[in-house]
Amino acid sequence: MTKTTSCQLEARLWSDRECPGSGLRNPVADRPFQNANDVTSLPASAMPRAKAFDEAAVLERAAALFWDRGYEAVSIQDLVDHLGLSRSSLYDTFGGKQALYLAALDRYRGAEVDPLQQLGDALGSPRAGIEAYLRAVVDDAAANCLGCFVVNATAERAPHDPETAERTAESLAALQARFERAVRQAQAQGEIGADRNPTALARLLANTVYGLRVTARVSPDRAVLDDVVDQTMQLLG
């Protein structure tokens, strides 16, 4: 089964820099995006004001850069260098660092998927789907030294920036809602006690996901992460 979690961008974001101990590589480390401002071979008069770069591709690279370094550690010059844009193009197109960060975060959030229902259906058990989802998070967190962009943004920017806080709160609420639906389905099938509060259990599970992501950035020890999942599943009953 292909492992997919709510915090994965498209695989093409990975290519160039190895994350310590993971064997994975990230595209934004040392190589700038090439030719974003290159003009085409057509005469300038044929397309006087057309943008000569792919906004979606540039936005993906911005997301990878912010995901890798966080907001504060990325300067405007870093963005210019890695995206291959002039300062004027960056500001004209995206409105500046803050606006670009939020657009990158929105793009990342738009790539989030909900495998819980699919896993539950495939395994014939909502509870098994929940566990499979948590195991997939462990797989990804143990291998991915960058963590999750949304979780990183929650820790770094949400306490200081209302616009980031709004977005990260929406992502957490959506994750909790998906877990609550899965818990209710498990209760309906007798896999989780009917006397358990599904909303409270969903909050536990969502915070387990966030905790796994943060813990893995400090200590990506698979045994530690597996222990968290084991105990969480025991708490479900």
Residue pairs with C-beta under 8 A, 6 or more apart in sequence:
1 119
1 122
1 132
3 136
3 139
3 140
4 113
4 115
4 136
5 113
5 115
5 133
5 136
5 137
5 140
6 112
6 113
6 114
6 115
6 148
6 175
6 178
6 209
7 112
7 137
7 140
7 147
7 148
7 149
7 150
7 151
7 213
8 111
8 113
8 140
9 60
9 63
9 64
9 67
9 108
9 111
9 149
10 60
10 111
12 60
13 26
13 27
13 60
13 63
13 64
14 24
14 25
14 26
14 27
15 25
15 26
15 27
16 25
16 26
16 27
16 28
16 29
16 30
16 31
17 25
17 26
17 27
17 28
17 29
17 30
17 68
18 24
18 25
19 25
19 26
19 144
19 145
19 146
20 145
21 145
21 220
22 142
22 143
22 144
22 145
22 220
23 143
24 143
24 144
24 145
26 64
26 68
26 146
27 61
27 64
28 61
28 64
28 65
28 68
28 69
28 82
29 68
32 81
32 82
32 83
32 84
33 57
33 58
33 61
33 82
33 83
33 84
34 84
35 53
35 84
36 52
36 53
36 58
36 83
36 84
36 85
36 89
37 52
37 53
37 84
37 85
37 86
37 89
38 52
39 52
40 47
40 52
51 89
51 93
53 84
53 85
53 89
55 93
58 83
58 84
58 85
58 93
59 94
59 100
59 103
59 104
59 107
60 107
61 82
61 83
62 79
62 83
62 94
62 100
62 101
62 103
62 104
63 104
63 105
63 107
63 108
63 149
65 74
65 78
65 79
65 82
65 83
66 74
66 101
66 104
66 105
66 149
67 104
67 108
67 146
67 149
67 152
68 146
69 78
70 152
70 156
71 97
71 101
71 153
71 156
71 157
72 156
74 97
76 87
76 90
76 97
79 85
79 90
79 97
79 100
80 86
80 87
80 90
83 90
85 93
90 96
90 100
94 100
94 103
98 161
98 163
101 157
101 164
102 163
102 164
102 167
105 149
105 150
105 153
105 164
105 167
106 167
108 149
108 150
109 150
109 167
109 170
109 171
112 150
112 171
112 174
114 178
115 133
115 136
116 129
116 130
116 133
116 178
116 179
116 181
116 182
117 129
117 178
117 181
117 182
118 129
119 128
119 129
119 130
119 132
119 133
120 126
120 128
120 129
120 130
120 182
120 185
121 129
122 129
123 129
123 132
125 186
125 189
125 191
126 182
126 183
126 185
126 186
126 189
126 191
127 186
127 189
127 191
127 192
127 236
129 182
130 179
130 182
130 183
130 186
130 205
130 233
130 236
131 229
131 233
134 205
134 208
134 209
134 212
134 229
134 232
134 233
135 229
137 209
137 212
137 213
138 212
138 216
138 222
138 225
138 226
138 228
138 229
141 147
141 148
141 212
141 213
141 215
141 216
141 220
141 225
142 216
142 220
142 221
142 222
142 225
143 220
144 216
145 217
145 220
146 152
147 213
147 214
147 216
147 217
148 213
150 167
150 168
150 171
151 210
151 213
151 214
153 164
153 167
153 168
154 168
154 172
154 210
155 214
157 164
157 165
157 168
158 164
158 165
158 168
158 169
159 165
172 206
172 210
175 206
175 209
176 199
176 202
176 203
176 205
176 206
177 202
179 201
179 202
179 205
179 206
180 198
180 199
180 201
180 202
183 192
183 196
183 198
183 201
183 202
183 205
183 236
184 198
186 192
186 236
187 193
187 194
187 196
187 198
192 201
192 236
192 237
193 237
196 236
196 237
201 236
204 232
204 235
205 232
208 228
208 229
208 232
211 228
212 225
212 228
212 229
215 224
215 225
215 228
216 225
